Amino acid sequence: MGHSKLSSQEVQAFYARTTRGGTVSATYGAEERIRQGRGLDPLVDPKGLAHLGPVRMSLPRFEQQSDGLWVLTRGLPMAEETLLDTTASMGDNVDLAFKALPNAYEMLTSGNPAILRRYDPQIATAIFNDVEDGPDVPVLARSQFEMAQKIAQQMTLLVPGRRGCGNGKENSEFGLFAGAYLTAAAINKWGLKGYHFTVSDEPTVPTIDLRWLRTIFGEDVLEHVNNNGFEFHAGSLPNTAQVVRDLQARAHAFFLQVPGHHLHQYVTDQWTDLYGEDHFIMLPGGTKNLHYVKVVLIGLTEGVLSLDSAGEFLREHGLDAYAASEIVRAVQHIPLGAQTLAPNFNSIPLAGAVFRSKTDLWPIDPDEISGQAAPLPPSDGPNWL
């Protein structure tokens, strides 16, 4: 519903049930489903649910009042997606993200400053593997943009590849394609961007293979892309460089490289060329610190954090001084305050705004509803912990 939220107790209980008291991976059930030949759960299958298709949507949450008007309960939805490499040494990335989720969400939604205090954070997680890893390894899995406990639940439905064929690349290009063309994030309607993070230690493929595109997303994938505002056909597919450019037009998209791969410099050069130096991050501390890096990137982009305040913020949320300084050093070159340059940044509707219709962009002027029954006030904000 419009005010759904999650407590730390629910997170811990769900984690304990899913991992059998910490004895198996959080994705054990999903991996067993694949071993049984039942495929991905429909919620994370890139083909999507039958009635929705492959497009992932991030939409505002409203509650209708007795007078027929609609109240925005949590602010505008802020879409955040993380695309994780889960091959070979990256195979534990979903477990790491799952364990870090409560702390990450706390940093985004509570405290002073709460990084996304103006918005309704809606989080999707995707994983990618390699088309050559075998028929029992999904090339891509992608959750919906969700709130509260569903974020955690759908993480456990993802299937990490864990193996690696050692061919000097992984197929992250299909996850990038989904982020660019198979996402409908409402925040774009107000001229703001969501957030997208790609995490890997491997190169990608520079072209988009139509055969695999149809295998992963369905035979009608281009129809869904075109219905989502683009114009592609089989003979005019974008290459991966164009995909990243289109992704960055809709999202503040960053590449975070996990150090240590034998192709380290080649990986760095390729992803820097694709994303630009100001959106390429060498991930300090590896993926165990990924959630800290992502939150700081969002905070700096939103203008909520500065380079001077980011270190203290990280220390307050559990990092030691050295790790905090390493992260600040790693991200200091990004476009600071980029979101604040959007024309509507200071005028977006906030929680409690009243709309005549759920499809309206702008709320009713308060003077128009003065004298009418007051709308229900929004809750005090997300209450995760």
Secondary structure, DSSP 8 states (H G I E B T S, - for coil): -TT----HHHHHHHHHHHTTTTTS-TTHHHHHHHHTT--S-TTT-TT--TTTTT-EEE---EEE-TTS-EEESS-EEEEEEEEEE-SGGGTTHHHHHHHHHHHHHHHHHSSSS-TTTTEEEEEEEEEE--TTS-TTS-SEEE---B-THHHHHHHTT---------SS---THHHHHHHHHSEEEGGGGGT--EEEEEEESS---SS--HHHHHHHH-TTHHHHHHHTT----TT----HHHHHHHHHHHEEEEEEE-S--TTHHHHHHHHHHHH-GGGEEE-TTGGGGHHHHHHHHHHHHHTS--HHHHHHHHHHTT--HHHHHHHHHHHTTS-TTGGGGSTTTTT---TT-EESSTT-SS---HHHHTTS-------SS----
